[in-house]
Amino acid sequence: MARTGDVIEHPVSGETMVFLQTGEDTSGQLLQVDLFVRPESSPSGSQIHPHQEKRFVVKRGWMMLRVGGKLHVLGAGDEAIVSAGTPHIWWNCGFDEVNAILELRPAGRYEEVVSTLFGLAKAGQVKGNGEPSFLQKAVTFEEYRDTIRLSEHEPIVQRIAVSALAVVGRTFGLRPDYPYPRSARVNGGLEIWRTEPTISGSMILV
C-alpha cells in the first residue's frame, strides 16, 4: 500500500510517480500523484478505468492524449479530464521531461496497480516495451478489473481471454501483486529508503 511521499520509478517507461494523496488519506475519494515522464519514454498502453475519472494538469513539458481517436496536445497550464469508462492513451510528445499532476476520482485501487507494474519493471520482469508477460498481465488485470482494463478488444472477448490466461498464470505460481522493491519517502529534503510490499489554463473535457 502506497503512502503519501512514496516515490516509485519505472526504468523502462521513463515514469516517476510521487504520491501526494492516497486513497487512505482521502477516505477513498482521491488519488493524487506528481508525475514525471522522460522525453524518450514509451507511451502508456491504451486503457479504461471503469469507475474512475482521470484528470491531468500539465505543469511542464508537452503531453499527447488520445481519447476516442481524437488527439489533444497539452502544454503547461492545460488540463484534461477523461471520463470513467473512456478508452485513452497518453505519452510525452516533447523534447523535455513532462511534469503533470495526475488525479483519479475515486481512488479505487490504482495505486496498487501501478506499484505492481513498476515493481515488476524494477525487478526486470518486463519486456523491452515495459509490459509484463501475457500471463503476468492477465493475472494482475484480472484481479484489478474493477480499476483498470485493456481496451484493445471488445469487453466480452477481453474478459474471456484475460480470465483464461489468468488461470494459467496462477497455475504457474504468478500472483497479481508484486511488491515495489524500494520506495523512497521524502522527509525534510532527505530520502529515507525502505523495503516493503508494496492551476489555471485551458480545460479539455473528453
FENMO-V259644 format. One record per helix or strand of 3 or more residues. SS is the DSSP state (helix for helix, strand for strand). FROM is the first residue (numbers start at 0). LEN is the number of residues. If there is no record, write none. Layout:
ss->{SS:SS}
from->{FROM:FROM}
len->{LEN:LEN}
This chain:
ss->{strand:strand:strand:strand:strand:strand:strand:strand:strand:helix:helix:helix:strand:strand:strand}
from->{5:14:30:52:62:69:78:87:97:109:133:154:182:189:202}
len->{5:7:7:8:5:5:4:5:8:13:10:17:5:5:3}
